[in-house]
Amino acid sequence: MKPIKNLIVGVTIFLAIYAAMPHLDASYDSVLFMFILGNVLLVCKVHQILKNGIAPKEKFDDGYWYSDMDK
């Protein structure tokens, strides 16, 4: 789970920096590049979470709608 945690933190920091770019008077080309790269990183992040994440033990069919709440 540690490699996924590093990826989540890294992509989140990247997207936070991207969100701040217009306020830092960045050039249009750099914002556009970060926009494209951010989408690629977000897809990679979702793929890694779905591929290597830990599935909850509770099942939706058993009446558990959220895995962080008791029934």
C-alpha positions in Angstrom: 0.0 0.0 0.0 3.0 2.3 0.5 3.7 2.9 -3.3 0.0 3.8 -3.8 0.2 6.3 -0.9 3.2 8.0 -2.4 1.5 8.2 -5.7 -1.7 9.7 -4.2 0.3 12.3 -2.3 2.4 13.2 -5.3 -0.5 13.6 -7.7 -2.5 15.6 -5.1 0.4 18.0 -4.6 0.9 18.3 -8.4 -2.8 19.2 -8.8 -2.7 21.7 -6.0 0.2 23.4 -7.6 -1.7 23.3 -11.0 -4.7 25.0 -9.3 -2.4 27.8 -8.0 -0.7 28.4 -11.3 -3.1 31.1 -12.6 -2.6 33.1 -9.4 1.2 32.8 -9.8 1.0 34.5 -13.2 2.3 31.4 -15.1 2.4 31.4 -18.8 -0.4 29.9 -20.8 1.9 27.2 -22.3 3.0 26.0 -18.9 -0.6 25.9 -17.6 -1.8 24.0 -20.7 1.1 21.5 -20.3 0.2 21.0 -16.6 -3.4 20.5 -17.5 -2.6 17.7 -19.9 -0.1 16.1 -17.6 -2.6 16.4 -14.7 -5.2 14.4 -16.6 -2.7 11.7 -17.4 -1.5 11.5 -13.8 -5.1 11.4 -12.5 -5.9 8.4 -14.8 -2.8 6.7 -13.7 -3.7 7.3 -10.0 -7.2 5.9 -10.5 -5.8 2.9 -12.3 -3.3 2.1 -9.6 -5.9 2.5 -6.8 -8.3 0.1 -8.6 -5.5 -2.3 -9.4 -3.5 -2.4 -6.1 -6.0 -1.0 -3.6 -7.4 -3.0 -0.7 -10.9 -4.1 -1.2 -13.3 -3.8 1.7 -14.5 -7.1 3.4 -18.1 -5.9 3.6 -20.3 -6.4 0.5 -22.9 -4.1 -0.9 -25.3 -7.1 -1.3 -25.0 -7.8 2.5 -26.5 -4.4 3.3 -23.2 -2.4 3.7 -23.5 0.8 1.8 -20.3 2.3 3.1 -17.3 0.3 4.3 -16.4 2.8 7.0 -19.7 2.6 8.9 -21.1 -0.3 11.0 -24.4 -1.8 10.0 
